[in-house]
């Protein structure tokens, strides 16, 4: 018997969130399950890599929830095509709210797994929401840092200033009636200067490899960039993240430096797994997704284990 998938909605304040809930084979609504929220990359939707990881986790006995970010995909929120890191983190909290409302999910056994920017969002959510008992990242950069310092991290934060000046000019133009401007998540036409990971991101998002009609490859310039540039997914991670973390990254990924930085800063129980492969390989390439899942499943089983028997023994 295979796992099953249910299309659901759940509230996030005034916004209706769209999700896919993955249930394990032999699912018993009277049972008690560990659950994992999977968080999609910037520009992604629930039907892509977040759904792939959710399905793989369901195959291993977890309830898993993949969802579209607020202002994106099938979820509500206006203006649409907004990439707001602070809202993205709050989306994870709302997903945990929903899982805790389900009678068959053990409210004390919920984890989060994020891919690409979703990894940073998952970490930030876990730092400030300790209902999340364990967190995993796959190719997980810090979106604010990567926007400011470039994909390889070779610039200083001050490199963001010219873009912020352009943003100010565009905001003034829009205040005077100009059309809203959008930026692409991935290059529409990569060239010889495009980093390998972003060339492969173009292949993932804009070709039949994983293209989806709800992933439009655009986000609002003025309303998104000002939020992204001031966001630091790992701010105070040394002190606020006390839950165990598994960090999976590719040895050939241009984003590896952010995964190693995160691992170096975390003081909680941690494990860094570096596999051969590039950033996008952990989105859908069977070998690399398989390795990530091979690490994530025992990690979540250990850290989302049912401690009821232990507590009963301690109390007796």
N, C-alpha and C positions, 0 to 999 in steps of 0.2 A: 504494500500500500504506500502510495506517495504522499508527501505533504500536500496540504491544501492552501489556497489563498483566498482571502476575503477582502473585497474593496470596502473601505470604511471611511467615515469622516469622524473628526473629533474636534472639540473646541479649543481655541487658543485665544482667550479673551473674546473680542468680537469677530475674530477670524475663524472660518471653518476650514480645517485642515483636511487634505485628502491623503489617505494612506492605503497601503496594502498590508494586511495582517497575515503572516505566514504561520500556519499551524502544523505541528509535527504529525507524522503518520500515526494512526491509532489514537488521535486526539480524543481526550475524554473531558468534556466540559465540567465534570465534577472533580477533575484532578487539580494538581497544584504544580505549576511550571515555572522555571526560570525564564526570563525574557530578556531580549536584547533589542535596543533601538539602533537602527542603522541609519547613518547620516550621509546624505549624498554630497558630492563635490559641488563647488561653485559652477553653476551652469548646467548641472545635471538634474535629473528627475528620478522619481522612485522606480521607474521601470528599467533603469540602467544598472550601474554597478551596485547601488545600495540594495536594489531588489535581488541581485545575484547573490550578494553576501547573506541577505535575509533568508533566501531559499536554501542556501547551503547550511545555515545554522538550524533551520527548521528540520532539515534532513537528519540532524544530529540530536533532535529532541527538544530544541528550544522554541518558544514562541518568539517571533521576530517581527518587528514593525519597521517598514520602510515608508517614508512619507515625502511629499513635496513640501519644500520650504514655503513659509508664508510669502506672499507676493509672487509666487512662482508656480509653474505647472498647473495642476488642477486645484491647488489650494487657493483660498481667497486672499484678500488684501489688496488695497490700492495705494499708490500706483503699482501696477504689475511690472515685472522685470526689475525689481529692486533687490540688490544684494546688500543687505544690512546685517553685518556680523552680529550685532547685538540682538536683533530679531531672530537670527538663525540660532543663537544660543538659547533664546527663550523658546524657540520651537522644540528643542530637545526636551526642555522641562515640561512642555505641554504634552509631548509624547509619553513621558514618564507618568504624568498625571493620568493619561488615558489607560496606560497599561495597569496602573494601580487600581483603576476602577473595574477591571475585569476580574470576575470571581475566580477564574482559573489561573491567574498570575499571582505568584507569591510576591507581595509588595516589597519584601526584604531581599529579593533575588533578581534585581534588574541591573543590566549592564548597558554599555553603549559602545558601538563600533563605528568609526567614521573614516571615510575615504577622502583623500586629498584635503581640501579646505574643510570638509566635514570632520576630518580627524581633529583639526584644531578646535573646531566648534565643540566636538564631543569632549575634548580635554577641558575646555573652558567651562562647559556645563557641569562636568564632574567636580571641578574645583568649587563651584558655588551651589551645587545640589548634591548633597551626600546621600540622597536616595539612590544614586547611581553607585553601585558597589564595586564596579570594575570597568576599565575603559581600554579599548584597543584602537590603534591608529594603523592605517595602511596607506603608505605614500602620503603621510600627513604633514603638510607644511603649515606654517603660521601665515595666514593670508595677508595680514597687514604688513608683516615684515617683508614678504616676497614682493608685494606691490611697491613698497618704499625702496627696497634695496636691489631689486631685480631678481630674476629667477635663481641666479647663482649666488646672490648675496654679496656681490662685489662692490656695490655702491654704499654710500652712507645714507642715513635717514634723510639728510638734507637734499638728496637727489629728488625727493618728492615735491620740492617747492615749485619748480616750473610747472608741473602738472596742476598743482593747487592754484597757481596764478591763472592758468588756462581755464580751470574750473570756475574761478571767480568771474572771469569774462563771460563764460557761457551762462552762468547763473543770471548775470545782469541782462544778457540778451533774452533769456527766457522770461525774466520778469517784465521785459518790454514787449513780449508777444512772440518771440521766436519759438520754433518747435523744439521739443525736448530732444537732447542728443543722447545717443547710445554708444557704448563701447562693446566690442566683441570679447567674449571670454577666451576664445582661442583664435589664432590667426585664420582669417578666411582664405588667405593665399600665402602660405609660408614661403620664405625665400632662403637664401643661403646663410642669412644671419639668424634665422629662427632656431632657438634651442631645440635639441632633439626631442625633448619631452613634449614641447608644444607642437612640433610637427606631428608627433604621434597623437596628441590630443585632437588635432584637426582630423586625423584619420578616424578617431573614435567617435567624435561628435558629429562630423559632417559627411560621413560616408556610410554606406549600409552596414558597416561593422557594428555600430550601436546607435545610429541616428534615430532620434525620436521627435515627432512633431511638436511636443511640448517643450523641448530643449531648443530654444530659439537662437542661442549663441549671441545674446545681447543683454546688457544691463544698463540702467540709467546712469549717465555720467555724473551729473551734479549731485544727485541724491544718494548715490552709492559710494563714490570715490572718497568723499569727505569722511564718511563713516569707516570705510575700509582702512584708510591711511592712519587713522588714530586708534585702530584696534590692535591689541596685542593679545593673542589667544593664550600666551604662556605667562602673562603678567602675574606675579606672585605665586607661580606654580610650585616654587620651593616650599612654601608654607601652607598653601590652601589645598593642594592635592595630597590627600592622605590615602586614597584608594590605590590598589595595585594597577599598574599600567603595562600593557604590552605594546611595543612599538615595532612595526614591520616596515621595512624600507628596502629599496633596490640599491645595490652597490653602484649601478650606473645611472642612478637618478640624479638629476640636477638639484632636486629638493632634499637630497640626503643630509645636507648640512643642518637643515632644520630639525630632522629627526634625531640626529646625534646631539644637537644642542638641547633638545627637550630631554633626552635621556640623561645628559650630563647634569641638568638642573634639578630633575625630580629627586626628591628624597624618600618618597614612598617606595614600597616594593615595586621593582621595575625589571623589565627584560627588553633588550634590543635585539631584534633578529634582522640581519642584513643578508639578503639573498642576491645572487646575480640577477640582473634585470634592471629595467628603467622604470621611471615613475608610472607610466601608463600600463605597464605589464600587470600591475596589481589591480587593474580595473576589470579585466575580462580574459586575460590569457590563462588558460586552464592550469598550466604548470605553476604559475605564480599565485593565482587565486587559491589553488589547492594548497600551496605551502602556507599561505596566510591563514587559511581555515584550519590546517593541521596544527598550527600554533594557537589559534584563537579558541578552538573547541576545548582542549584540556585546560586552558587558562580560565575560560568562563566556568567550566565545570568545577574547578577547584574553588574559584572565588565567588561563585553563585551557588555553592552547595547548600543543600537543606540542612540547617544546623538544629532543627527541631529536636532530633534524637539526642544530640549533644547537650542541649539546654535541659531536657528532661532528666538526663542522667546527672547533670550538675546539681539540679534542684532536689533530687531524691537523696 
